[in-house]
Every structure is written in structure tokens, then in C-alpha cells.
């Protein structure tokens, strides 16, 4: 009887070290939004990849913040920490030649759980002299007994295949949990729609609008030739509503156009997207409301 291997792999690290990019490249599709702003990912997204006898179930976590007073970040931290206990393998992601207080804080959580960890040093394409990596790797080796330490440049897909082979090497012997096609459900589609729209808001408005936005899909209706989507963009203040809408609705129109293009690629069908902007005061300071929206929850794809 042939053996099968299956395990949960969590991607852990401080914000903006490239966790979502790593996951997207391993899976070969976009399931987690990416931007240059930290705290872009809000949910523990499960991505499933099966190759022969090996099945990898990935969880992409929100970036962990240290000593943050914000309710949103506390919810996200709890979400990330809960995955540490339930993972068979953890990818601890750091970037370039830095190992700062935030990295060490995340590493402390890993030590407390005695986790099996592969250390991923991302963005090494930004290091001109690769010899400088050696002291960094030596320091990491002293900090924790990693299964392995691997330098990569996820944005260029460098080292991704090697990382994937390492993960397969350490997968525990288990029956596969998911069928070959993975899991397809409407929750995944709703989540992807909301995240793609929110990604366009972040990319277009940059620092002009803080992460006080949440997108909720109110209608997802699939017909033979077209998919109809109605989505509401929630903000905290009236002034933010005007920023998102823009002069004569121009900004909102561009956000919708850019999101629609990617949604049509995702669904492989024509999409009709209608968006509104509404004010929900103090939504991001109410932990119960934040969790009711699904922030910090898990979605499968």
C-alpha cells in the first residue's frame, strides 16, 4: 500500500515580509491579496496543493504586531497565534538581513509552542552582496533549532521550488484531507471578491486612507453569460467616504474597474460589479463586530 503525506503549513511573520506572495507563488494562483502596506491580509486563508502522495494545506496569517493597542490588531494577533498550535509545519518568514524586535517577538511565540519550523529569508534579491547572508543565517541558527533555513526571492519566484520540496520532505504521514480538486464553495468566492476590491482601495489611495475599510458582498448572482456582484465598502468616517468616492465618483469608478478586470480573470466570465460606500462609525474598535464580519476567520480555496 502506497504511503500518503498530508499536513497543515502556517506562514508566520511580522507584517509586510512577503507571506502572501510566497503563498501565491507556491499555489500558482492569486488567493491572497498583496500590497506594499502592512496588515493587508485579514484572514487565515487555506490554500490546498496536492502532488501525488503529498498534500500541503497552507494557512496565510495576518502579520503579527507587538504591543499594539488597536482592537483590530489584537484580533489579528489571536488569529495568527491560534494557528501556531495547530500546524504540522510553520514557515517563519523574515526579510533581507534584518532580525528586529518584531521578528524576535514572533519567534518567541514559536519557541513557546515547540513548533517544527522552516525559516524563510525572503527578499534576498535586494541584497547586493550575498556573502552578507552568512552571518544572518548563523544568527538565526543560534536563535532557534529550525528544520532548515532557506533564502528566497518570492517576488521573482526564486527559491520557491526548493522551498516547496523542503515542505514536502517534512510532511507527516497522513491520509489526504481534501479531494483532488480541493474545496470550492461560495464562502471562498465571497472572500476573494471582498479582498480584491479592498486591495484596489489600498493600492489606489495609499497612505491617504488608513486600514479602516471593510468590503462586504451583498449580492453574488451567477447567470449563464455574466456574474452580478453588489458590494458595500464600509469606512469609519464621512471624510473617508468622500475620499473613496472621489470627485464626481471618479475614484470609486476606477476601483470598480480595476477590481472587475481581476474578477473576470478569477471567474473566467464577464462580471457586472456595482459598489457603494457607507459609513459604519467605530466598526474597527468593536472586537465582536470585527469577528462577526469574518475578520480573523478561516476560508478555504
N, C-alpha and C positions, 0 to 999 in steps of 0.2 A: 504494500500500500504506500502510495506516494505521500510524503510529508507536506503539510501546508503551513505557512507562516503568516501571522497577522498581528498588527499592533497599532496602538494609538501613539501618534507622534505630535507633541506640542511644540510650537515655536514661541520661545520666550525671549524677551529682551526689553530694554528701555525703548521709548518711542523713537521712531524715525531711523532705525538701523537697517531697514530693508526687509523686514519679516514678510510682508505681503508680497514683495517682489520675488523672494525666494519661493514662496508657495506657488505663485502664479507660474513661475518657470518650471518647477517640478511637475505641476499638473498639466502644463502646456495649454492653459486657458486662463482667462481672467475671471477669478471668482472673488478676489479681494481688492478693494479699491486702493489706489496708490496716489499719493501727493507729497509735496515737499513739507507739508505742515504735519506736526506731530498729532497723535491721538486721532488719526483718521479712521482706523478700524475700531468698530464698537462691539462686535460680536465674535463669539468663538465659532468660526466657520469651519465646518468639517468638509474636507476635500478628500475624495477616495481615489486611490490609484492601485489597480491590480495588474500585475505582470506575472503570468504563470502561477507559480505556487506562492508568490509573495503579494500580500495585500497591505498597503500603507494607508492609514486613516489619519489625516492631518488636521490639526486644530491651529488656527491662526489667531493669536490672542491680541487684545488691546495692549498697547505699550504700558508698562508699569511705571507709575510715578511714585517718588518717595516723598513722604511727609506733605502730601497735597491736601489742602483744606477743602477743595471743591468736592461737592457731593458726587458729581459725575465721575471724577477720577477715583473716588473711593469705591463706587460700584464697579468700575472697570478693573481696579486692582483685585477686588474679591473674585471677580470673574476669572482673571488670569491665574490667581493663586490656586483656585479650585482645580484647575487643570493639571497642576504640577503633581498632585496626589494620584491622579487617575491615568497618568501617561506611562506607557512602556518605555518610550524614548523621548528625551527632550533635546531640542536644538536650542542651545543658548547662543544668541546672536550678539556679537559686538562689532564695532566698525573701526577700520583702519588701525591706527596704533594707540588708540585711547582705551583706557580702562578707568572710568571715573567713579564717583560716589554712587551714581545711579546703577551702573553695571554691577558694582560690588554689592549693592543692596539686593538686586535680583539674584545674584549668586548666593547670597546668604540664605534666601528662601529655598534655593535648590539644595544647599547643604543640609538644611533642617529636614528636608524630605528624603535625603539619601537617594536622590534620583540617578538614573542612568542617563548621562548627558554627553552629547557631542557638541563641542564648541565650534561655532562657525564664525570666522573672522571675515566679515563682509567689506566690500568697497576697497579691496586691495589694489584695484586698478588706479586708485587715487594716490598710491604710494610710489614715488619715483624710484626710490632705492629699495628693492625688495629685501636686501640684507637686513634692513631695519626691522623686518618681521620676526627675526630670530629672538631678540630679547623679549618681544611681546609674547611669543609662544612659550618661552621659558617661564615668564611670569605667570601666564595662565596655567601652566603645568603645575606650578607651585601652589596656586590658589585652590585647585580642585583636581580630583582624580577623574579626569574626563575619559570617556571611552576612546575619543580621538579628538584631534584639533585639526580643522581644515580651513585654509584660506580660500575665499571665492570672490568673484565679482558678479553678483547676481544680475545686475542691470545688463551685463554683456553675455550672460549665460555661461560664464567661465567657472568651471569647478562644479557646476550643478550636477552633471552626470556622475562625477566622483562622489559627491555628497549623497546622491540617491543610492549608489552602490554601498556606501557605508551604512546607511539606514537599513537597507535590506540585510546586510551582514548581521546586524544586531536585533532583527525582528524575532520575537519569541515564537515558538512552535504553537500554533493555534489554528483552529478552523476559521475560514473566512467568514466575516460577519455580513458582508454585503454581496449581492449578486454581481455579475459581470458589468451590468450597466450602471451600477451604483444606485443611488436613490434619487428619484425625480419626484418632486412634489411642488405644490403651489406655494408653500412657505418659502422655498428657495427662490422661486421667481419673484415673489413679493419683496423679499430681502434684496435681491440683486437690483430690482428696479429702484428701490429707495436709495440704495448705496450709490448707484450710478448717477442718479440725479444729484445726490449730496456731493459726490466727487466733483461734478461740474461747478457747483456753487463754490466749493473750496478753491478750485483751480482758477476760476474767473475772478473771484473777489479777493483772494489772498488775505492779507492782514486787515483788509477793510472790514471784514466780518468775522468775529470770533466763532468758535465752535459752539454756537448757540442755536444751531439749526437741526431740525429733525424732519425727515420726509416720511409721510405715511401714504400708502397707496389705498385709495378708496374704491377704485374700480379696476378690475382686470378681466376683460371680456375678449375671448378669442373667437373670431369668425374665420371662415374659410380663407379669405384673402387678406385679412387685417387683424391686428390686435389693438383694442382700445384700452387706454390706460388713463385714469384720472388720479392725480397725486396732489397732496397738500404739503407745502413747505411751511413748517412751523418755525417761528422766531420768537425771541423773548420780548423785544421792544418794537414800538411803532417805527422808530427811526431805522431799525434793521429791516423792517418790511419795505420801506421805501428804497433802501439800498438794493435789496434783492430784485425788486420790480424794475428799478432804474427809470431813466427819463422816458416817458411815453411807453413804458413797458419793455424797453429795449433790452435790458439785462436779462429779464425773465425769459424773453423770447430766445435769446442766444443760449441760455442754459437749457431750455427745452429742445432747441435744435441740436445741440451737441449731444445731449442725452439720447435723443431719438435715434441718431445715427448709430450709436453703440448698441442701443436696444434692438435695432433692426438686425445688427450683426449677431447679437446674442440669440434672438428668437428665429433668425433666418426667415423673417416675414416683415411685411410693411407694418409700421406702428403709427397709430394716432395717439399723440400724447398731449394731454391738457393739464396744466399746472395752475395752482392757486397759492397765494401766500397769506398765512393767517398768523395772528399774534396769540401766543399762549404764555402769559406772563409767569416767570419764575419756574417754568417746567423743568429746567436743568438744575434746580436746587431741591426738588422733591424726589427723594430716592424711590418711593413707592411708584410714583408716576413714571419715572425713568425706566424702572424694571417692567412696568405694565406695557411699555412700548416695545419691549423685547431687547432693550439695550443690555448687553452682558449675557444674553441667552445664546443658545446654540442652533445653528442651521446646517443642514446637510446639503451637499450638492454632488 
